Amino acid sequence: MGRAAAALAARPVYELFGKSGPKDDKMPLAGQLAGNTLAYYMHAGGHGTIPSDWDVYLTFLEKHLKP
């Protein structure tokens, strides 16, 4: 929950620069990427990174870090 709260707290700063984050203050469902340039993701089943997380992370990076 702390990571989702941090993303929500950072949202106003991102908006100052024309970027966007999570749309509302609700905790996203497990397995769903919430947000846009600033996003939050948590897989089902607890803490720690698991192999299937990497597809989500790499897709996010490819979308937002292109030159």
Biopython code that builds the backbone (N, CA, C, O; Angstrom):
import numpy as np
from Bio.PDB.StructureBuilder import StructureBuilder

atoms = [
    (1, "MET", "N", (0.812, -1.191, 0.000)),
    (1, "MET", "CA", (0.000, 0.000, 0.000)),
    (1, "MET", "C", (0.858, 1.257, 0.000)),
    (1, "MET", "O", (0.433, 2.285, -0.529)),
    (2, "GLY", "N", (2.048, 1.203, 0.578)),
    (2, "GLY", "CA", (2.911, 2.367, 0.615)),
    (2, "GLY", "C", (3.348, 2.813, -0.766)),
    (2, "GLY", "O", (3.469, 4.011, -1.024)),
    (3, "ARG", "N", (3.587, 1.849, -1.666)),
    (3, "ARG", "CA", (4.002, 2.212, -3.022)),
    (3, "ARG", "C", (2.876, 2.890, -3.773)),
    (3, "ARG", "O", (3.114, 3.850, -4.506)),
    (4, "ALA", "N", (1.658, 2.413, -3.607)),
    (4, "ALA", "CA", (0.515, 3.050, -4.259)),
    (4, "ALA", "C", (0.304, 4.444, -3.682)),
    (4, "ALA", "O", (0.001, 5.375, -4.428)),
    (5, "ALA", "N", (0.457, 4.604, -2.380)),
    (5, "ALA", "CA", (0.311, 5.914, -1.749)),
    (5, "ALA", "C", (1.384, 6.876, -2.250)),
    (5, "ALA", "O", (1.104, 8.059, -2.444)),
    (6, "ALA", "N", (2.605, 6.393, -2.462)),
    (6, "ALA", "CA", (3.680, 7.237, -2.986)),
    (6, "ALA", "C", (3.363, 7.697, -4.406)),
    (6, "ALA", "O", (3.601, 8.856, -4.748)),
    (7, "ALA", "N", (2.838, 6.817, -5.222)),
    (7, "ALA", "CA", (2.466, 7.195, -6.590)),
    (7, "ALA", "C", (1.368, 8.252, -6.569)),
    (7, "ALA", "O", (1.405, 9.205, -7.348)),
    (8, "LEU", "N", (0.403, 8.089, -5.689)),
    (8, "LEU", "CA", (-0.672, 9.077, -5.589)),
    (8, "LEU", "C", (-0.149, 10.413, -5.084)),
    (8, "LEU", "O", (-0.589, 11.463, -5.552)),
    (9, "ALA", "N", (0.774, 10.391, -4.145)),
    (9, "ALA", "CA", (1.333, 11.629, -3.602)),
    (9, "ALA", "C", (2.183, 12.361, -4.649)),
    (9, "ALA", "O", (2.250, 13.590, -4.635)),
    (10, "ALA", "N", (2.824, 11.630, -5.543)),
    (10, "ALA", "CA", (3.668, 12.232, -6.579)),
    (10, "ALA", "C", (2.863, 12.743, -7.772)),
    (10, "ALA", "O", (3.378, 13.514, -8.581)),
    (11, "ARG", "N", (1.638, 12.329, -7.884)),
    (11, "ARG", "CA", (0.806, 12.688, -9.037)),
    (11, "ARG", "C", (0.755, 14.189, -9.307)),
    (11, "ARG", "O", (0.896, 14.572, -10.468)),
    (12, "PRO", "N", (0.562, 15.074, -8.314)),
    (12, "PRO", "CA", (0.500, 16.517, -8.609)),
    (12, "PRO", "C", (1.778, 17.064, -9.248)),
    (12, "PRO", "O", (1.710, 17.965, -10.084)),
    (13, "VAL", "N", (2.925, 16.538, -8.870)),
    (13, "VAL", "CA", (4.190, 16.994, -9.452)),
    (13, "VAL", "C", (4.258, 16.581, -10.924)),
    (13, "VAL", "O", (4.653, 17.380, -11.772)),
    (14, "TYR", "N", (3.885, 15.367, -11.224)),
    (14, "TYR", "CA", (3.872, 14.914, -12.610)),
    (14, "TYR", "C", (2.923, 15.765, -13.440)),
    (14, "TYR", "O", (3.232, 16.105, -14.582)),
    (15, "GLU", "N", (1.762, 16.114, -12.870)),
    (15, "GLU", "CA", (0.788, 16.923, -13.591)),
    (15, "GLU", "C", (1.320, 18.317, -13.889)),
    (15, "GLU", "O", (0.951, 18.902, -14.907)),
    (16, "LEU", "N", (2.177, 18.866, -13.031)),
    (16, "LEU", "CA", (2.802, 20.164, -13.297)),
    (16, "LEU", "C", (3.611, 20.140, -14.590)),
    (16, "LEU", "O", (3.752, 21.165, -15.256)),
    (17, "PHE", "N", (4.139, 18.983, -14.941)),
    (17, "PHE", "CA", (4.959, 18.831, -16.137)),
    (17, "PHE", "C", (4.191, 18.199, -17.299)),
    (17, "PHE", "O", (4.791, 17.730, -18.266)),
    (18, "GLY", "N", (2.861, 18.190, -17.195)),
    (18, "GLY", "CA", (2.037, 17.678, -18.280)),
    (18, "GLY", "C", (1.982, 16.167, -18.383)),
    (18, "GLY", "O", (1.575, 15.632, -19.414)),
    (19, "LYS", "N", (2.379, 15.483, -17.347)),
    (19, "LYS", "CA", (2.345, 14.015, -17.335)),
    (19, "LYS", "C", (1.166, 13.562, -16.484)),
    (19, "LYS", "O", (0.518, 14.381, -15.832)),
    (20, "SER", "N", (0.886, 12.269, -16.487)),
    (20, "SER", "CA", (-0.245, 11.796, -15.696)),
    (20, "SER", "C", (0.123, 10.551, -14.910)),
    (20, "SER", "O", (1.076, 9.840, -15.226)),
    (21, "GLY", "N", (-0.663, 10.318, -13.883)),
    (21, "GLY", "CA", (-0.458, 9.171, -13.018)),
    (21, "GLY", "C", (-1.755, 8.438, -12.792)),
    (21, "GLY", "O", (-2.663, 8.525, -13.619)),
    (22, "PRO", "N", (-1.866, 7.717, -11.694)),
    (22, "PRO", "CA", (-3.113, 7.021, -11.382)),
    (22, "PRO", "C", (-4.286, 7.997, -11.375)),
    (22, "PRO", "O", (-4.166, 9.116, -10.878)),
    (23, "LYS", "N", (-5.418, 7.568, -11.929)),
    (23, "LYS", "CA", (-6.571, 8.461, -12.082)),
    (23, "LYS", "C", (-7.342, 8.703, -10.794)),
    (23, "LYS", "O", (-7.963, 9.754, -10.635)),
    (24, "ASP", "N", (-7.312, 7.758, -9.882)),
    (24, "ASP", "CA", (-8.072, 7.945, -8.641)),
    (24, "ASP", "C", (-7.276, 7.402, -7.467)),
    (24, "ASP", "O", (-6.175, 6.876, -7.632)),
    (25, "ASP", "N", (-7.846, 7.536, -6.285)),
    (25, "ASP", "CA", (-7.148, 7.136, -5.071)),
    (25, "ASP", "C", (-7.386, 5.684, -4.680)),
    (25, "ASP", "O", (-6.975, 5.257, -3.601)),
    (26, "LYS", "N", (-8.045, 4.923, -5.547)),
    (26, "LYS", "CA", (-8.311, 3.519, -5.235)),
    (26, "LYS", "C", (-7.072, 2.668, -5.499)),
    (26, "LYS", "O", (-6.343, 2.892, -6.466)),
    (27, "MET", "N", (-6.851, 1.707, -4.639)),
    (27, "MET", "CA", (-5.776, 0.741, -4.826)),
    (27, "MET", "C", (-6.128, -0.109, -6.047)),
    (27, "MET", "O", (-7.224, -0.668, -6.094)),
    (28, "PRO", "N", (-5.228, -0.227, -7.047)),
    (28, "PRO", "CA", (-5.547, -1.039, -8.227)),
    (28, "PRO", "C", (-5.604, -2.523, -7.889)),
    (28, "PRO", "O", (-5.006, -2.980, -6.915)),
    (29, "LEU", "N", (-6.324, -3.251, -8.703)),
    (29, "LEU", "CA", (-6.390, -4.700, -8.547)),
    (29, "LEU", "C", (-5.028, -5.302, -8.886)),
    (29, "LEU", "O", (-4.287, -4.764, -9.709)),
    (30, "ALA", "N", (-4.716, -6.399, -8.257)),
    (30, "ALA", "CA", (-3.471, -7.106, -8.556)),
    (30, "ALA", "C", (-3.437, -7.477, -10.031)),
    (30, "ALA", "O", (-4.439, -7.930, -10.586)),
    (31, "GLY", "N", (-2.293, -7.287, -10.660)),
    (31, "GLY", "CA", (-2.139, -7.633, -12.052)),
    (31, "GLY", "C", (-2.523, -6.541, -13.021)),
    (31, "GLY", "O", (-2.450, -6.741, -14.233)),
    (32, "GLN", "N", (-2.936, -5.379, -12.511)),
    (32, "GLN", "CA", (-3.307, -4.271, -13.375)),
    (32, "GLN", "C", (-2.340, -3.112, -13.180)),
    (32, "GLN", "O", (-2.034, -2.734, -12.049)),
    (33, "LEU", "N", (-1.864, -2.553, -14.276)),
    (33, "LEU", "CA", (-1.016, -1.380, -14.228)),
    (33, "LEU", "C", (-1.923, -0.170, -14.097)),
    (33, "LEU", "O", (-2.794, 0.043, -14.940)),
    (34, "ALA", "N", (-1.733, 0.622, -13.056)),
    (34, "ALA", "CA", (-2.569, 1.794, -12.817)),
    (34, "ALA", "C", (-1.741, 3.042, -13.063)),
    (34, "ALA", "O", (-0.691, 3.230, -12.449)),
    (35, "GLY", "N", (-2.208, 3.884, -13.949)),
    (35, "GLY", "CA", (-1.525, 5.132, -14.223)),
    (35, "GLY", "C", (-1.063, 5.203, -15.656)),
    (35, "GLY", "O", (-1.489, 4.426, -16.511)),
    (36, "ASN", "N", (-0.173, 6.161, -15.903)),
    (36, "ASN", "CA", (0.352, 6.365, -17.237)),
    (36, "ASN", "C", (1.852, 6.584, -17.149)),
    (36, "ASN", "O", (2.605, 5.616, -17.041)),
    (37, "THR", "N", (2.312, 7.845, -17.193)),
    (37, "THR", "CA", (3.741, 8.109, -17.067)),
    (37, "THR", "C", (4.225, 7.728, -15.671)),
    (37, "THR", "O", (5.325, 7.199, -15.508)),
    (38, "LEU", "N", (3.411, 7.995, -14.689)),
    (38, "LEU", "CA", (3.628, 7.566, -13.305)),
    (38, "LEU", "C", (2.635, 6.441, -13.072)),
    (38, "LEU", "O", (1.426, 6.648, -13.176)),
    (39, "ALA", "N", (3.125, 5.271, -12.762)),
    (39, "ALA", "CA", (2.230, 4.115, -12.662)),
    (39, "ALA", "C", (2.578, 3.257, -11.451)),
    (39, "ALA", "O", (3.657, 3.361, -10.868)),
    (40, "TYR", "N", (1.631, 2.416, -11.103)),
    (40, "TYR", "CA", (1.777, 1.480, -9.998)),
    (40, "TYR", "C", (1.358, 0.108, -10.488)),
    (40, "TYR", "O", (0.359, -0.037, -11.193)),
    (41, "TYR", "N", (2.133, -0.900, -10.107)),
    (41, "TYR", "CA", (1.807, -2.280, -10.487)),
    (41, "TYR", "C", (2.150, -3.219, -9.342)),
    (41, "TYR", "O", (3.208, -3.097, -8.725)),
    (42, "MET", "N", (1.262, -4.147, -9.064)),
    (42, "MET", "CA", (1.495, -5.175, -8.055)),
    (42, "MET", "C", (0.878, -6.472, -8.561)),
    (42, "MET", "O", (-0.301, -6.507, -8.914)),
    (43, "HIS", "N", (1.662, -7.521, -8.595)),
    (43, "HIS", "CA", (1.123, -8.812, -9.004)),
    (43, "HIS", "C", (0.384, -9.457, -7.830)),
    (43, "HIS", "O", (0.540, -9.049, -6.679)),
    (44, "ALA", "N", (-0.407, -10.451, -8.137)),
    (44, "ALA", "CA", (-1.097, -11.202, -7.090)),
    (44, "ALA", "C", (-0.096, -12.109, -6.383)),
    (44, "ALA", "O", (0.843, -12.602, -7.009)),
    (45, "GLY", "N", (-0.283, -12.326, -5.116)),
    (45, "GLY", "CA", (0.513, -13.319, -4.424)),
    (45, "GLY", "C", (1.599, -12.817, -3.510)),
    (45, "GLY", "O", (2.421, -13.614, -3.056)),
    (46, "GLY", "N", (1.642, -11.545, -3.220)),
    (46, "GLY", "CA", (2.602, -11.095, -2.232)),
    (46, "GLY", "C", (3.701, -10.205, -2.766)),
    (46, "GLY", "O", (3.614, -9.644, -3.858)),
    (47, "HIS", "N", (4.736, -10.096, -1.956)),
    (47, "HIS", "CA", (5.825, -9.168, -2.220)),
    (47, "HIS", "C", (6.925, -9.794, -3.064)),
    (47, "HIS", "O", (7.011, -11.014, -3.204)),
    (48, "GLY", "N", (7.757, -8.932, -3.618)),
    (48, "GLY", "CA", (8.891, -9.398, -4.401)),
    (48, "GLY", "C", (8.579, -9.440, -5.878)),
    (48, "GLY", "O", (7.418, -9.513, -6.282)),
    (49, "THR", "N", (9.614, -9.392, -6.670)),
    (49, "THR", "CA", (9.469, -9.452, -8.119)),
    (49, "THR", "C", (9.459, -10.911, -8.558)),
    (49, "THR", "O", (10.237, -11.730, -8.069)),
    (50, "ILE", "N", (8.559, -11.217, -9.491)),
    (50, "ILE", "CA", (8.495, -12.559, -10.052)),
    (50, "ILE", "C", (8.746, -12.453, -11.560)),
    (50, "ILE", "O", (8.583, -11.374, -12.130)),
    (51, "PRO", "N", (9.133, -13.534, -12.207)),
    (51, "PRO", "CA", (9.478, -13.466, -13.629)),
    (51, "PRO", "C", (8.411, -12.823, -14.515)),
    (51, "PRO", "O", (8.759, -12.095, -15.445)),
    (52, "SER", "N", (7.143, -13.064, -14.262)),
    (52, "SER", "CA", (6.095, -12.492, -15.121)),
    (52, "SER", "C", (5.981, -10.976, -14.986)),
    (52, "SER", "O", (5.384, -10.332, -15.848)),
    (53, "ASP", "N", (6.537, -10.395, -13.931)),
    (53, "ASP", "CA", (6.520, -8.933, -13.775)),
    (53, "ASP", "C", (7.343, -8.242, -14.860)),
    (53, "ASP", "O", (7.025, -7.123, -15.262)),
    (54, "TRP", "N", (8.383, -8.893, -15.327)),
    (54, "TRP", "CA", (9.299, -8.252, -16.264)),
    (54, "TRP", "C", (8.631, -7.832, -17.553)),
    (54, "TRP", "O", (8.985, -6.792, -18.107)),
    (55, "ASP", "N", (7.681, -8.601, -18.050)),
    (55, "ASP", "CA", (6.963, -8.198, -19.267)),
    (55, "ASP", "C", (6.239, -6.873, -19.054)),
    (55, "ASP", "O", (6.241, -6.011, -19.933)),
    (56, "VAL", "N", (5.625, -6.713, -17.895)),
    (56, "VAL", "CA", (4.915, -5.470, -17.574)),
    (56, "VAL", "C", (5.904, -4.314, -17.491)),
    (56, "VAL", "O", (5.662, -3.252, -18.066)),
    (57, "TYR", "N", (7.007, -4.506, -16.788)),
    (57, "TYR", "CA", (8.007, -3.445, -16.617)),
    (57, "TYR", "C", (8.631, -3.043, -17.953)),
    (57, "TYR", "O", (8.773, -1.854, -18.238)),
    (58, "LEU", "N", (8.999, -4.014, -18.761)),
    (58, "LEU", "CA", (9.635, -3.705, -20.036)),
    (58, "LEU", "C", (8.683, -3.006, -21.003)),
    (58, "LEU", "O", (9.098, -2.102, -21.727)),
    (59, "THR", "N", (7.426, -3.407, -21.024)),
    (59, "THR", "CA", (6.427, -2.737, -21.859)),
    (59, "THR", "C", (6.263, -1.285, -21.425)),
    (59, "THR", "O", (6.174, -0.389, -22.264)),
    (60, "PHE", "N", (6.222, -1.053, -20.118)),
    (60, "PHE", "CA", (6.116, 0.307, -19.582)),
    (60, "PHE", "C", (7.331, 1.144, -20.005)),
    (60, "PHE", "O", (7.179, 2.273, -20.470)),
    (61, "LEU", "N", (8.525, 0.587, -19.841)),
    (61, "LEU", "CA", (9.739, 1.324, -20.195)),
    (61, "LEU", "C", (9.815, 1.623, -21.677)),
    (61, "LEU", "O", (10.196, 2.728, -22.063)),
    (62, "GLU", "N", (9.460, 0.657, -22.523)),
    (62, "GLU", "CA", (9.474, 0.881, -23.962)),
    (62, "GLU", "C", (8.509, 1.984, -24.361)),
    (62, "GLU", "O", (8.801, 2.768, -25.263)),
    (63, "LYS", "N", (7.371, 2.051, -23.704)),
    (63, "LYS", "CA", (6.366, 3.073, -24.022)),
    (63, "LYS", "C", (6.822, 4.463, -23.600)),
    (63, "LYS", "O", (6.612, 5.431, -24.332)),
    (64, "HIS", "N", (7.444, 4.572, -22.430)),
    (64, "HIS", "CA", (7.695, 5.892, -21.853)),
    (64, "HIS", "C", (9.123, 6.391, -21.963)),
    (64, "HIS", "O", (9.371, 7.564, -21.684)),
    (65, "LEU", "N", (10.066, 5.559, -22.354)),
    (65, "LEU", "CA", (11.459, 6.010, -22.401)),
    (65, "LEU", "C", (12.031, 6.044, -23.813)),
    (65, "LEU", "O", (13.248, 6.048, -23.996)),
    (66, "LYS", "N", (11.160, 6.067, -24.798)),
    (66, "LYS", "CA", (11.656, 6.186, -26.183)),
    (66, "LYS", "C", (12.184, 7.596, -26.402)),
    (66, "LYS", "O", (11.605, 8.560, -25.902)),
    (67, "PRO", "N", (13.288, 7.726, -27.153)),
    (67, "PRO", "CA", (13.841, 9.075, -27.409)),
    (67, "PRO", "C", (12.937, 9.914, -28.292)),
    (67, "PRO", "O", (13.262, 11.062, -28.594)),
]
sb = StructureBuilder()
sb.init_structure("model")
sb.init_model(0)
sb.init_chain("A")
sb.init_seg("    ")
for serial, (resi, resn, name, xyz) in enumerate(atoms, 1):
    if name == "N":
        sb.init_residue(resn, " ", resi, " ")
    sb.init_atom(name, np.array(xyz, "f"), 0.0, 1.0, " ", f" {name:<3s}", serial, name[0])
structure = sb.get_structure()
